[in-house]
Amino acid sequence: MAELGARFGREARRLLDELRAWEGRPLTFMEVCGTHTMSAARAGLHQLLPPTIRLVSGPGCPVCVTPVGYVDHALALAARPEVTLCSFGDMMRVPGSPPRTPRAAPPTLGLARAGGADVRVVFSPLGALELARDLPGRQVVFLGVGFETTAPALGAAILRAAEERLDNFSMLVAAKTIPGALAALVGSPDLRLDGLLLPGHVSVVLGRAAYLFLADRHRVPSAIAGFEPVEMLRGLAALVGQVRRGEARIDNCYPGAVTEHGNERARAVIERVFEPVDSEWRGLGSIPQSGLGVRAAYAAHDAARRFAVSLPPPVEPAGCRCGDVLRGLIDPGECGLFATECTPDQPRGACMVSSEGSCAARYHYRAEAR
Ligand code: SF4
């Protein structure tokens, strides 16, 4: 703790003292966001919290919750000779359905590229748009994965493509919305949470008001927090305060960035281009109205509509427990493959691939985990 005080200052020390003074029943809080997961692991927060306060990871890593079936779909598109497939880097190593051949490596976009497919890493959807302009003879498909933080950029790219009549640009969209997943989680009978640490950046877009259902309908204490360790501690202290007072409310512990109603312009772009659809989440199954589908007006830029693909049912990697990790039911170390058959160099599941994945965070900062 002295080290944390030296690294993060007096407020962190005071907040830790406050948390350590909790003498009530054991509490389990979920940090919903992958950035929180990585920040907590890096700072060793799990080790610093008292034994009565447990922090579990949730489904807030977009690559981790993207289901195997989507990876299979992306691989099928990458195999088409006319397609140039573009993606954020994390998706390159997420395994698709395991091959039938024993001991063969699981397919990934990275392996597809090594095998000759035209698969490229871009840093934004606009990078893919640029490629579509530069390569008029190719069909450029961007993998649109992410939450409310990414969705405005996905929508803006589709709007730009429509304005420019860029017929060779489309997007395979698997964007998801956080409130739908939270509703499914807090309604789940096998998961007992005492509070939610809500993601700062998603909340910048959504605003505090988007979470009121958590308190009003589900009576779950919740706090929006930034990503510095001291900001997470502020959120945790707010959660403990709510539990102590028997309250369920949405505390905004990130008021410099998050407003009551969020970024209405960003949400307007999302609403213009996308509509709510049922969505498949790795580990959580299909959640009604928790995904974003491309509206019919922009069907020309929807890769799912443009390219007919017939796929066998997806198959989860054998032994991988990403689903249980993403629902906060187990710690990554409880997966039998953790750090043995599944490592960041040879990941078996998506949670070990992403820079925001719980398994990757635990692997990289194992010495600090409790
Ligand atoms: S350690 Fe690997 S195989 Fe196990 S849950 Fe995590 S990603 Fe899946």
Boltz pocket constraint, residues with backbone or C-beta under 6 A from the ligand:
constraints:
  - pocket:
      binder: B
      contacts: [[A, 319], [A, 320], [A, 321], [A, 322], [A, 323], [A, 325], [A, 332], [A, 335], [A, 336], [A, 337], [A, 338], [A, 339], [A, 342], [A, 343], [A, 347], [A, 348], [A, 349], [A, 350], [A, 351], [A, 352], [A, 353], [A, 359]]
      max_distance: 6.0
